[in-house]
Amino acid sequence: MDINKRTILWIVFAVSLFVLWNNWQVSNGRPSMFAPPPAQTAKAPEAKKSDLPAAAAVPGAAATAAAPGAAEAAPFKAERITITTDVVRADIDTQGGTIKRLELLKYKENGHPGWFNGCFGLFKWCEPGDNSKNVVLFDVDAGTGKTYLARTGLIGAGVPNHNSGFVAKPGPRMLNDANQVQLVLESEEGGVKLTKTFTFKRGDYVIGVRHDVTNTGAAPVSPQLYLQLAHDGNKPAGDSFFNSSYTGPTLYTDEKHYEKLKFETLEKEAQEAAKTGKPMLQDHATKADNGWIAISQHFFVSAFIPQPKLMHDIETTKIDTNVYGISVKQPLGTLAPGATVSNDAKLFSGPQENALLEPVTPGLVLVRDYGWLAVIAKPMFWVIEHIHGVLGNWGWTIIAFTILIKLLFFPLSAAGYRSMAKVKLVTPKMQAIRERYKGDPAKMNQATMELYKQEKINPLGGCLPILVQMPVFIALYYVLQSAVEIRGAPWVGWITDLAQHDPYAILPVLYAISMFITTKLNPAPADPMQAKMMLFMPLAFSVMFFFFPSGLVLYWVVNNVLSIAQQYVISKKFGAVEPAKA
């Protein structure tokens, strides 16, 4: 048992050093050892780009020849129209009617609070950061390689799509005193007129996206509408090993529920499709008359919710090098000349708050990534939310919740501490047994088990309570890691954002002290090397906690303080009792 413990300790120690080295590499501009290789480096047979027209990025679009006289036509002059509400600022390009930029006015780009001038230049994570900028979701930046777009259009030869020129109708561009503001764009090509109407409402992250399709030609047409989210294959800025979360396409249908599609998977599927001609998205939902598609990232999500009760196809596409798209395609039926059909979709682009996600559409709240312990994490956050409703401060809420969890597990913890206290009392006898039978492990184990039986000690009594509580601790990690409600929330004094690390490392130091005291209260290992390692572990973990969200470290500090008090009382109680005579 001692050998196993020592092995585990060395593994944890090695992992700690490895993680520290990785963060030092990243802080000095080198790639993270945890980062996957860039998708664009994969070499696989693909269609030549010169063979694909610009419209090939449209799902299902076919190559079209230039219309006669197109060369003489005056070039379309695109413009960006900015719509501003109380919560978002959106830039919509009349070239395609595409949302090119979307800024969340209530959420700041969290910088990293600093100390000692950026830790003497060793780690960028503790340098002062700029919290003056708002979070930007949709955006295109050639310098950083960022591509994040929401675009729509029609599928077919020579009909309006996200490459077509649109004309904006006059109207207000700011919410002002109204409850909503609309932008209407029109484009007509190939005997089909497409009118896009974007509706922005006060206090709402849902954008209404209405498409009116009119057949202006002399023959019937059967248009298909597509809604597409495009994103590069990179992680968002600030994503690291310690605060990493899922970033990529997701979708939901009533049949298959919530599904994730990693960028790496899409790249492999694109390579396979280039070799075999098979379509992508083989193992996921591809047809439904319900659900949604989205691009999820840490704390935020953008989701297209197509018109319900209208069958649609779901597909993924490799649009360009390291740029991928997830789309829905909806047939709009056959339109006689002069006929018009309307389609109402929704685009949610904002924070992953339960109160905002639940009313939009079923299943959207699942983008809050609680990992494999969602069944525990969801009710846990429900309790935390209600505590916050009373206290009004997320820091004190975490402390109150920690006390509640401690009370819930009090009988289990007390049993574990009683077992450890008994072990501590008989430690001299155990050491005597080890000395007596140090050359005969079989007799040593037999004598030790007889001692446990004589003293009525369960050798696993101190470990089982910890194992039972571990799922709760892990679920709480997911809750605090995923809760956008805690993002930017202050506690007291120097803790101005519970989702960021402690800028002055006070909580990690308190954690180290509390762990040191806990180690001293536990029975001392017989192996001197193991005893030294047990004293070193608080330091190793406190260094790792330098990178963890301060809200999570706060939980561990409070939990340790309560454990120390409980362990101290139980140890004192058993210290007054003489162990049984041998």
BAKE-792132 format. One record per residue: residue in three letters; x, y, z of N, C-alpha, C, CB in turn. Coordinates in steps of 0.2 Angstrom, whole numbers, plus 5000, padded with zeros to 4 digits. Glycine has a CB too. Layout:
N
ALAXYZXYZXYZXYZ;...
***
This chain:
582
MET500449945000500050005000500450065000499550005006;ASP501050065004501450125004501850134998502050115010;ILE502050084994502350084987501850124983502550024985;ASN501250104983500750134978500650204980500050094979;LYS500550224986500450294988501050334985500450304995;ARG501650304986502250344984502250354977502950304986;THR502050304973502050304966501550354963501850234963;ILE500950364967500450414965500750484966499850404969;LEU501050494972501350554973501850574968501650554980;TRP502350534966502850544961502450564955503350494960;ILE501950534953501650544947501350614947501050494945;VAL500950634952500750704953501250754953500350704960;PHE501850734956502350784956502650794949502950764961;ALA502750744945502950744938502450784934503050674935;VAL501850774935501250814931501350884933500550784932;SER501450904939501450974941502051004938501550974949;LEU502650974938503251004934503051014927503850964935;PHE502750964924502650964917502151024915502250894914;VAL501651034919501151084918501451154919500551074923;LEU501951164924502251224925502751234919502651224931;TRP503051184916503551194910503051214904503951134909;ASN502551184903502051204898501851274898501451154897;ASN501651294904501451364905502051414903501151384911;TRP502651394905503151434904503351444897503851414908;GLN503251384893503351384886502851434883503251314883;VAL502151424884501651464881501751544883500951444884;SER501951554889502051624891502651654887502251634898;ASN503151614884503651644880503551634873504251614882;GLY502951624871502751624864502851564860503151674861;ARG502951504864503051444861502351404861503551404864;PRO502251364856501551324856501551284862501451284850;SER500851274865500751234871500851164869500051244873;MET501151124873501151044872500551014872501651014877;PHE499951044875499351014875498951034869498951044882;ALA499151084865498751104860498751054854499051174857;PRO498251044851498250994845498551024839497550974843;PRO498850984834499251014829498751054824499550964824;PRO498851114821498451154817498151104812498751214814;ALA497451114811497151074806497351084799496351094806;GLN497651144798497851164791498451124789497951234790;THR498851094794499451064792499350994789499951054798;ALA498750964790498650904788498550904780497950874790;LYS498950864777498950854770498550794767499650854767;ALA498050814764497650764761497350784754497050744766;PRO497150734750496850754743496250794744496750694739;GLU496250854741495650894741495550924734495750954746;ALA494950944733494750974727495151044726494050994726;LYS495451054720495851114719495351174720496151114712;LYS495651224723495251284724495051324718495651334729;SER495551314713495351354707494751324703496051344702;ASP494551254705494051224702493351244705494151154702;LEU493451284711492851294715492651374714492851274722;PRO492051384712491851454712491751484719491151464708;ALA491651554719491551584726490951554729491551654725;ALA490451534726489851514729489951444732489251514724;ALA490551404731490551344733490551334741491251314731;ALA490651394744490651394751489951384754490951454754;VAL489451394749488751394751488551314751488251424746;PRO488251284756488151214756487651194750487751194763;GLY487951154747487551124741487551164735486851114743;ALA487951224735487851264729488251234723488151334731;ALA488051254717488351224711488751284707487851194706;ALA489151264703489551314700489051344695490151284696;THR489151414694488751444689489151484684488251494693;ALA488951494678489351534673489151604674489151514666;ALA489551654672489451724673488951744668490051764672;ALA488451784670487951804666488251854660487351844670;PRO487951844654488151894649488051964651487751884643;GLY488652004650488652074651488852084658487952104650;ALA489052034662489252044669489852084670489251974673;ALA490352074665490952104665490852184664491452084659;GLU490352204661490252274660489852304666489852284653;ALA489552264670489052284675489552324681488752234679;ALA489252374683489552414688489652374695489252484690;PRO490252374698490452334704489952354709491152334706;PHE489752304713489352324719489752354725488952254722;LYS489552404727489852444733489552424739489852514732;ALA489952374743489652354749489752404755489952284751;GLU489352394760489452434766489252394772488952504766;ARG489452414778489352384784488852434788489952374788;ILE488252404790487752434793487752414801487052424790;THR487852464805487852444812487252454816488452484816;ILE486952404819486352404823486552394830485852344821;THR486352444834486552444842485852444846486952514843;THR485952394851485352394856485752404863485052324856;ASP485352394868485652394875486152344876485052404880;VAL486052284873486552224874487052204869486052174876;VAL486852224863487352204857487452264852487052144853;ARG487952254849488152304843488352254837488652354845;ALA487952254832488052204826488252244820487452164825;ASP488752224816488952244810488652194805489652264809;ILE488252214800487952174795488252204788487152174795;ASP488552164784488852174778488252174772489452134776;THR488152224768487752214763487952164758487552284760;GLN488552154758488852104753488652034756489652104752;GLY488052004754487851944757487351944763488451904759;GLY487252004766486852014771487151974777486151994770;THR487751964778488151924783488251964789488751894780;ILE488151934795488351964801489051954802487951934808;LYS489452014801490252004801490552024808490452054796;ARG490152054812490452064819489852074824490852134819;LEU489952044830489452054835489752064842488951994835;GLU489652124845489952144851489452134857490252214850;LEU489652104862489152104868489352164873489252034872;LEU488852204873489052264877489052264885488452324875;LYS488752204887488752194894489252154897488052164896;TYR489752124893490252084895490952104892490152014892;LYS491352104897492052134895492552074894492352174901;GLU493052084890493552044889494052044895494052054882;ASN493951984898494351984905495051984904494151924909;GLY495452034906496152034907496351994913496452104906;HIS497051984913497251954919497551994924497851894917;PRO497352004930497552054935498352034937497152054941;GLY498752084938499452064938499752084945499852094933;TRP500352054946500752074952501452064951500552034958;PHE501852104954502552104953502752114946502852034956;ASN502452154943502652174936502652114931503252214935;GLY502052074932502052014927502451954930502252034920;CYS502551944936502951894939503651894936502551824937;PHE503951954936504651964933504651944926505151924937;GLY504151944922504151924915504151854913504751954912;LEU504051814919504051734917503351714915504251704924;PHE502851744917502151714915501751774913501851674921;LYS501451764907501051814904500351814908500951804897;TRP500151754911499551754914499451794920499351674916;CYS499951824923499851864928500051934927500251834934;GLU500151954920500252024919499552064919500552024912;PRO499652124920498952164920498652154913499152244921;GLY497952154913497552144907497152204906497152084907;ASP496852204900496452264898495652234898496552284891;ASN495352264903494652244904494152294901494452234911;SER494452344897494052394894493652374888494452454893;LYS493852324885493552304878492952254880494052274874;ASN492452254875491852214876492052144872491252244873;VAL491652094874491752024871491452034864491351974875;VAL491852004859491652004852491551934850492152044848;LEU490951914848490851844845491051844838490151824847;PHE490551864834490651864826491151914825489951874823;ASP491651894821492151944819492651904813492651964825;VAL492951944809493451924804494051964805493151924797;ASP494651934807495251964808495751924804495351974815;ALA496051944799496551914795497151904799496651944788;GLY497351954803497951954807497951894812498052024811;THR497451884815497451824820497151764817497051854826;GLY496951764811496651704808495951694811497051644810;LYS495551744814494951734817494451734811494751784822;THR493951684811493351694806492751664810493551654800;TYR492251704811491651684815491151724812491751694823;LEU490651684808490151724804489551684805490351724797;ALA488951724804488251694803488051724797487851724809;ARG487851674792487651694785487151654783488251694781;THR486751674778486151644776486051654768485451664780;GLY485651614765485551634758485151574755486151644754;LEU485051574748484651524745485151484741484151554740;ILE484951414740485351374736485051364729485451304740;GLY485551374724485251364717485651404713484551384717;ALA485551394706485951434701485751504701485951394695;GLY486151554702486051624701485551654705485851634694;VAL485451624711484951654716485351684722484451604719;PRO485051734725485351774731485651724736484951824734;ASN486251734738486651694743487051744747487051634740;HIS487551714751487951764755488451794752488251724761;ASN488551784745488951824741488651874737489351774736;SER487951884737487651924733487551994736486851904732;GLY487452044732487452114734486652124737487652164729;PHE486652154743485952174745485952254746485852134752;VAL485252274746485152344747484752354753484752374740;ALA485052394757484652404764484152464763485252434769;LYS483552444766483052494766483152544772482352454767;PRO482952604771483052654776482652634783482752724774;GLY482952664788482652644795483052664800482352574795;PRO482852664806483352674812483852614813482852674819;ARG484452634815484952594816485152584824485552614813;MET484752624828484852614835484252604839485252674838;LEU484252574844483652554848483252614851483752504853;ASN483752664854483452724857482852704862483152774851;ASP482352734861481752724866481252674864481352784867;ALA481452644858480952584855481152524859481052584848;ASN480652474858480852404860481152354855480152374863;GLN481152384849481552334844481752384838481052284842;VAL482252354834482452394828482552334823483152434830;GLN482352354817482452304811482852334806481752294809;LEU483252284803483652304797483352254791484352284798;VAL483152284786482852254780483352254774482152274778;LEU483552204771483952194765483652164760484652164767;GLU483752184754483452154748483952134742482852194745;SER483852084739484252064733483852024728484852024736;GLU483952034722483551994717484051974712483052044714;GLU484051904710484451874705484151814702485151854708;GLY484151804696483951744693483151734693484251684695;GLY482851794694482051784694481851774701481851734690;VAL482251784706482051764713482251824717482451704716;LYS481851854721481951904726481951884733481451964725;LEU482551894737482651874744482651934748483251834744;THR482151944753482151994758482351964765481452024758;LYS482851994767483151974774482852024779483851964775;THR482552004785482352054790482652034796481652064790;PHE483152074799483452054805483152104811484252074805;THR482852064816482452104821482852094828481752074822;PHE483052154831483452154837482952184842484052194836;LYS482952154848482452174853482852194859481952124855;ARG482552244863482852264869482952214874482352324873;GLY483552214877483752164882483752094880483252164888;ASP483752084873483752014871484351994866483052004867;TYR484651934867485151914863484951874857485651874867;VAL484251864857483951824851483851874845483351794853;ILE484151864839483951904833483551864829484651914830;GLY482951894827482451864823482751874816481751904823;VAL482751814812483051814805482451794801483651774805;ARG482151834797481551814793481851824786480951864794;HIS481651774782481751774775481051764771482251714773;ASP480951814766480451814762480651804755480051884762;VAL480451754752480751734745480151744740480951664745;THR480251784735479751794730479951774723479551874730;ASN479551734719479751714713479551774708479351654711;THR480051814705479851864701479951844694480351924702;GLY480051784692480151754685479551734683480651704685;ALA479551704677478951674673478851604674479051694666;ALA479351564677479251494678479251474686479851454674;PRO478951424688479051404695479751394697478551334696;VAL479851404703480551384706480451354713480951454707;SER480951314715480951274721481551294725480951194720;PRO481551344728482151374732482251334739482151444734;GLN482951334741483051304747483451354751483551234747;LEU483251364757483651414762484151374766483051444766;TYR484751414767485251384771485351434777485851364767;LEU485551414783485751454788486451424790485251454794;GLN486951464790487651434792488051474797488051434785;LEU488351434801488851464806489551444804488651444813;ALA489951494802490651474800491151494806490851514794;HIS491651454807492151464812492851434811491851444819;ASP493351474812494051444811494151394816494551504812;GLY494651354815494751294820495251304826495051244816;ASN495251374828495651394833495251394840496051454832;LYS495651394845495351404852495251484853495751374857;PRO494751504857494751574858495351604862494051584862;ALA495451664861496051694865495951684873496051774863;GLY496451674876496451664883496251594886495851704886;ASP496151544881495951474883496651444884495651444877;SER496651404890497251374892497151304895497651414897;PHE497651274897497551204900497051204906498251174902;PHE497151254910496751254916496051284916497151294921;ASN495951324911495251344910494951324903495251424911;SER495251274900495051254894494351224894495551204891;SER493951234889493251204888493151194881492751254891;TYR492551164879492451144873492351204868491851094872;THR492651204862492551254857492451224851493051304857;GLY491851234848491651194841490951194840491951124841;PRO490751164834490051154832489751104837490051134825;THR489051124838488651074842487951074839488651104849;LEU487551024840486851024837486450984842486850994830;TYR485750994841485250964845484650944841485051004851;THR484450884841483850864839483450824844483950814832;ASP482850814843482450774848482650704848481650784846;GLU482850684842483050604841483650594845483050594834;LYS484150634843484850614846485150664851485350614840;HIS484750714853484850754858485550794857484950724865;TYR485950814862486550854861487150814858486650884868;GLU487450844853488050814850488550874849487850784843;LYS489150844850489750894849490150864843490250894855;LEU490350914839490850904833491450944833490450914826;LYS491950904835492650944836492850964829493150894839;PHE493251014829493551044823494050984820493951104824;GLU494450954824494850904822494450844819495250874828;THR493850834821493450774818493250804811492850764822;LEU493050864811492850894804493350894799492550964805;GLU493950904801494550904797494650834794495150924800;LYS494650784798494750714796494150694792494750664802;GLU493550714793492950694789493050734782492350714792;ALA493350794782493450824776493950794771493650894777;GLN494450764775494950724771494650664768495550714776;GLU494250634772493950564770493450574764493650534776;ALA493150634765492650654760492950664753492250714762;ALA493550694754493950714747494250644744494550754749;LYS494350594748494650534746494050484743494950494751;THR493450484747492950434745492350464742492750394751;GLY492250534742491650564740491050554744491550534733;LYS491150524750490650524755490450584758490750464760;PRO489850604760489750664764490050664771488950684764;MET490150724774490350724781489750714785490650794782;LEU489850714792489350704797488950644796488850764796;GLN489350584795489050524794488750494801489650474792;ASP489050504807488850474813488450524817489450454817;HIS488150574814487750614818487050634815488150684819;ALA486650664818485950684815486050724809485550724821;THR485650704804485750744798485050764795486050694792;LYS484550744798483850764796483450774802483550714791;ALA483050824802482550844808482050894806482950854814;ASP481550904810481050954809481050994816480350934807;ASN481650994819481651024826482451034827481350984831;GLY482551064833483251074835483551134833483651014833;TRP484251134833484651194832485351174830484651244838;ILE485751214828486451204827486851264830486651204819;ALA487451254832487751314836488551304835487551304843;ILE488851364837489551364839489651374846489951414834;SER489851334850489951344857490651354859489651274861;GLN490751394864491451414867491351424874491751474863;HIS491851434878491851454885491451514887492551464888;PHE490851504890490451554893489951584887490851614895;PHE490051574881489651604876489451554870489951664873;VAL488951564867488651524861488251564856488251464864;SER488351544850487951564844487551514841488351604839;ALA486951514841486451464839485951484834486151424844;PHE485951444828485351454823484851414825485651454816;ILE484251434826483651394827483151404821483251414834;PRO483151354817482751354811482051354812482951304806;GLN481651374807480851374808480651304810480551394802;PRO480351294815480151224818479551194813479851224825;LYS479551124814479051084810479151094803478351104812;LEU479751104801479951104793480551064793479951184791;MET480551014789481050964788481651004786480850904784;HIS482250994788482851024786483450964786483051084790;ASP483950984782484550944782485050974786484850924775;ILE485550934790486050964794486750944791486050944801;GLU487150984789487750964786488351004789487750964779;THR488950984788489551014790489951024784489950984796;THR490351074783490751094777491451114779490451144773;LYS491951094776492651134776492651184771493251084775;ILE492551244774492451304769493151324766492151364773;ASP493651324770494251354768494751324773494351434768;THR495451334772495951314776495851334783496651334774;ASN495751284788495551294795494951334796496151334798;VAL494451334791493851364792493251314791493751424788;TYR492851304796492351254795491651284796492451194800;GLY491151254793490451274794489951224796490251304787;ILE489451244800488851194801488251234799488851174809;SER487851194795487251224792486651184792487451234784;VAL486051214791485451184790485151204783484951194796;LYS484851164780484551174773483851154773484951144767;GLN483351204772482651194772482351204765482351244777;PRO482051154762481651164756481051214758481451104753;LEU480951264753480351304754479751294750480651374753;GLY479851234746479251214742479351244735478651234745;THR478851234731478751264724478351324724478451214719;LEU478751374721478351444721478151454714478851504723;ALA477551474713477351494706477551564705476551484706;PRO477551584699477751654697477251704701477651674690;GLY477651754704477251804708477151784716476651824705;ALA477251714717477151694724477751714729477051614724;THR477551714735478051724741477951674746477951804743;VAL478551654749478551614755478951644760478751544753;SER478751634766479151664772479451614776478651714776;ASN479951624779480351584784480551624790480851544780;ASP480351604796480651634802481051594806480051654806;ALA481751614806482251574810482451624816482851554806;LYS482851594821483151644826483851624827482751624833;LEU484251674829484951674830485051694837485351714825;PHE485251654841485451674848486251684848485251624854;SER486451734850487151744851487351784857487451784845;GLY487551754863487651784869487951734874486951814871;PRO487851754881488051714886487651654887488151764892;GLN488051604890487651544892487351544899488151484892;GLU486851594900486551594906485851554905486351664908;ASN485751514911485151474911484551514909485051434917;ALA484451564912483851604912483751634905483851664917;LEU484351644901484251664894484151604889484951704892;LEU484451554890484451494886483851454886485051454887;GLU483551444892482951404892482351424888482751394899;PRO482151494888481551514884481651514877481451584886;VAL482251504874482451514867482151454863483151524866;THR482351394865482151334862482351274866482551324855;PRO482051214866482251154870482951134869481751104869;GLY483251114874483951084873484551134873483951044867;LEU484351204872484951244871485351254877484651314869;VAL485051244883485351254889485951204890484951244895;LEU485951144886486451094886487151124884486251034882;VAL487151174881487851204879488251224885487751264874;ARG487951234891488351234897488651174898487851264903;ASP489251164897489651104897489851084904490251104892;TYR489451034907489551004913489950944913488951004917;GLY490150924907490550864907490150804908491150864912;TRP490450744910490150684912489750684918490650624911;LEU489750734922489450734929488850784929489950754934;ALA488550794923488050844922487450824927487750844915;VAL487350764928486750734932486850764939486650664932;ILE487450774941487550804948487650884948488250774951;ALA487950904942488150974942487551014941488550984936;LYS487050994937486451034936486051054942485951004931;PRO485851004946485551014953485951054957485250954956;MET486651044957487051084961487051154959487851054960;PHE487051174953487051244951486351274953487151254944;TRP485851234953485151254955485151284962484651204954;VAL485551244966485551264973485951324974485851204977;ILE486551324970486951384971486651444969487651374966;GLU486251444963485851504961485351524966485451484955;HIS485051484970484551504975484951534981484151444977;ILE485451504983485851534988486051604986486551494990;HIS486351614980486551684977485951734977486851674970;GLY485351704976484751744976484651774983484151704974;VAL484851744988484851774995485351814997484751715000;LEU486051794995486651824998486851884993487151774998;GLY486751874986486851924982487551934980486651994984;ASN488051894982488751894981488951824980489151924987;TRP489351814974489551744972490051714976489751744965;GLY490451754979491051734984490751704990491451794985;TRP490251744993489951724999489451664998489551775003;THR489251664992488851604989489251534989488451614982;ILE489851544987490251484986490451464993490951504982;ILE490551504998490751495005490151455008490951555009;ALA489551485007488951455010488751385007488351505009;PHE488851375001488751314998489251265000488851324990;THR489951285001490451245004490251215011491151275004;ILE489951265015489751245022489151195021489451305026;LEU488651205016488151155015488351085013487651185010;ILE488851085009489151025006489450985012489651035001;LYS489851025016490150995022489650965027490651045025;LEU489151005028488650975033488250915030488051025034;LEU488150915023487850855020488350795021487750865013;PHE488950805020489450745021489750735028489950755016;PHE489450775032489750775039489850695042489350815044;PRO489250655042489350595045489850555041488650555044;LEU489950555035490450515031491150545032490250525023;SER491250605033491850635034492050615041491850715033;ALA491550625046491750605053491950535054491150615057;ALA491650485050491850415050492550415048491350375046;GLY492750445042493450445040493950475044493450485033;TYR493750525047494250555052494350515058494050625054;ARG493750485061493850435066494350375065493150415068;SER494250355059494650305057495450325056494450275050;MET495550385054496250405054496550425061496250475049;ALA496050445065496250455072496450395075495750495076;LYS496150345074496250275077496950255074495750225076;VAL497050265068497650245065498250285068497650255057;LYS498150345069498650385072498850365079498450465072;LEU498350335083498450315089498950245089497850295093;VAL498850205084499150145084499850145080498750085082;THR499950205078500550215073501250185076500650295071;PRO501350195083501950165086501950095085502050185093;LYS501350065086501349985086501449965079500649965088;MET501150005074501249985067502049995065500850035062;GLN502350045067503050055066503449995069503350125069;ALA503249975075503649915078503549855074503349905085;ILE502949845071502849785067503249785061502049785065;ARG503349845058503749855052504449835053503649925049;GLU504649865059505349845061505449775062505549895067;ARG504949745065505049675067505049625061504549655072;TYR504649645056504549605050504749635044503849575050;LYS505249675044505449715038505749675033505949765040;GLY505949615035506249565030505749515027506849525032;ASP505149515030504549465028503949505027504549415034;PRO503849535021503249575019502549535021503149595012;ALA502549465020501949425021501749435028502049355019;LYS502249415033502049425040501949495042502649395044;MET502249545039502149615041501349625040502549655037;ASN501149605034500449625032499949585037500349605025;GLN500149525038499749485043499649515050499949415043;ALA500249535052500249565059499849635059500949575061;THR499949675053499649735053498849725053499849775046;MET498649675049497849665048497649635055497749615043;GLU498049605059497849575066497749635070498349525068;LEU498249685069498149745074497549785072498849785073;TYR497449795065496849825063496149795066496749835056;LYS496149725066495649695069495549705076495649615067;GLN496149705080496149705087495849775089496849695090;GLU496149825085495949895087495249915084496449945085;LYS494949875080494349885076494349945072493749905082;ILE494949945068495049995063494949965056495850015063;ASN494550005052494449995045495050025041493750015042;PRO495549985038496050015034495850065028496549965032;LEU495350055026495050095020494550145023494750055015;GLY494550155029494050205032494150275031493950195039;GLY494850295030495050355028494950375021495650375031;CYS494950325017494950335009494250335006495350285006;LEU493850295009493150285006492750345006492750235010;PRO492750385012492350445011492650495006492450485018;ILE493250495005493550545000493350514993494350545000;LEU493350454992493150424985492450444984493250354985;VAL491950434989491250454988491150524986490850434994;GLN491550564989491450634988491750664982491750674994;MET492250624979492550654973492150674967493050604971;PRO491550634966491150654960490850724962490550604959;VAL490650734968490450804970490950854969490150804977;PHE491550844971492050894970492150914962492750874973;ILE492150854958492350864951491750904948492450794948;ALA491150884950490550914947490550994949489850884950;LEU490751004955490751074957491351114953490951084964;TYR491851084951492351114947492051124940492951064945;TYR491651084937491351094931490851154931490951034928;VAL490451154937489951214938490351274938489551194945;LEU490851284942491151344943491551364936491651344949;GLN491751314933492151324926491651344921492451264924;SER491051324921490551344916490051394917490151274914;ALA490051414923489551464925489751534923489351464933;VAL489451564918489551634915489351684920489251644908;GLU488851664925488551704930489151724935488051674934;ILE489651684936490251704940490751744936490551634943;ARG490751744930491251774926491151854927491151764918;GLY491751884930491751954931491451964938491451984926;ALA491251914942490951934948491451944954490451874950;PRO491451994958491952004963491751974969492052084964;TRP492251964974492051934981492251994985492451874982;VAL492851994988493052054992493752074990493052025000;GLY493852134992494552164991494852144984494952134996;TRP495452104985495852094979495552044974496452064981;ILE494952004976494651964971494152004967494351904975;THR494252024961493752064957493452014952494152114954;ASP493651954951493351914946493451834948493651924939;LEU492951804951493051734953493151684948492351724957;ALA493051704942493251664936493951664934492751674930;GLN494351714937495051724935495451694941495251794934;HIS496051684940496551664945496651724950497251644943;ASP496851704956497051754961497651794959497151724968;PRO497551864958498051904956498651904960497851974954;TYR498551894967499151904972499251834975498951954977;ALA498951784972499151714975498951704982499851694973;ILE498551744985498351734992498051674994498051804995;LEU497451664990497151604991497551534990496551604986;PRO497951534985498351474984498851464990498751474978;VAL499051514993499551514999499151495005499851585000;LEU498551515006498051495011497951425010497451535011;TYR497851405004497651325003498251285005497551314995;ALA498851305003499551275005499551265012500151305002;ILE499451325016499451315023498951275026499351385026;SER498351275024497851225026497951155025497151245023;MET498251145019498451075017499051045022498651065010;PHE499451095023500051075028499751055035500551135028;ILE499351095037499051085044498651015043498551135046;THR498251005038497950945037498350885037497550945031;THR498950885034499450835033499750825040500050855029;LYS499850875044500050865051499550825056500250925054;LEU498950835054498450805058498350735056497750845058;ASN498550715050498450645048499050605051498450635041;PRO498950535051499450495054500150495049499250415054;ALA500650505052501350515049501450445045501850535053;PRO501650445039501850385035502550355038502050395028;ALA502550295038503150265041503750275037503050185042;ASP503750275030504250285026504450365026504050265019;PRO505050375028505350445028505250485022506050445031;MET505450455016505350485010504650505008505650435004;GLN504150455010503450465009503250525013503050405010;ALA503450525019503250585024503550655021503650575031;LYS504150655018504350715015503950735009505050715013;MET503750685005503250694999502650725002503250634995;MET502350695007501650725009501750795012501450675015;LEU502350815014502350885016502450925010502950895021;PHE502750895005502850934999502250944995503450904994;MET501750904995501150904991500750964991500750844992;PRO500650994997500351064998500651114994500251085005;LEU501351114993501651164989501551154982502351164991;ALA501551094980501451074973500751094971501551004972;PHE500251074975499551094973499451164973499051054977;SER499751204978499651274978499851304972499951304984;VAL500451284969500751314963500251304957501451284962;MET499951244957499451224952498851274952499251154952;PHE498651284959498051334960498251404958497851324967;PHE498851424957498951484954498551504948499751494953;PHE498451444944498151454937497351444938498451404932;PHE497151414943496451394944496051464945496351344949;PRO495351454943494951514945494851524952494151494942;SER494951584954494951594962494351574965494951674963;GLY493751564962493151544965493251464967492551544960;LEU493551434963493651364964494151354970493951324958;VAL494751394970495151394975494851414982495751434974;LEU494451464982494051484988493651424991493551544986;TYR493351384986492951324989493451284992492651294983;TRP494051264990494451214993494751244999495051204988;VAL494951314999495151345006494651335011495351415005;VAL494051355010493551345015493351275017492851375012;ASN493351235012493251165013493851135018493251125007;ASN494451155017495051135021494951155028495651155018;VAL494751225028494751255035494251215039494551325035;LEU493651195036493151165040493351085041492451155035;SER493751055037493950995038494450995044494350965031;ILE494851045044495351045049495051055056495851115048;ALA494551095056494151105063493851035065493551155062;GLN493551005060493150935061493750885063492750915055;GLN494250885059494750835061495150845068495350835055;TYR495150905069495550925076495050905082495651005076;VAL494450915081493950895086493950825087493250925085;ILE493950785082493950715082494550685085493750685075;SER495150715082495750695085495850705092496350725081;LYS495650755095495650775102495250725106495450845103;LYS494650705103494250655106494550595107493550655103;PHE494850565102495150505102495850505105495250475095;GLY496150565105496850565109496750555116497150635108;ALA496150565119496050555126495950475128495450595129;VAL495850435122495650365123496250325122495050345119;GLU496450285127497050235126496850185121497250205133;PRO497250165116497150115112497150045116497650105106;ALA496849995113496749935116497449895117496349885112;LYS497449865123498149825124498249775119498049795131;ALA498849765117499049715113499049645116499749725109;
***
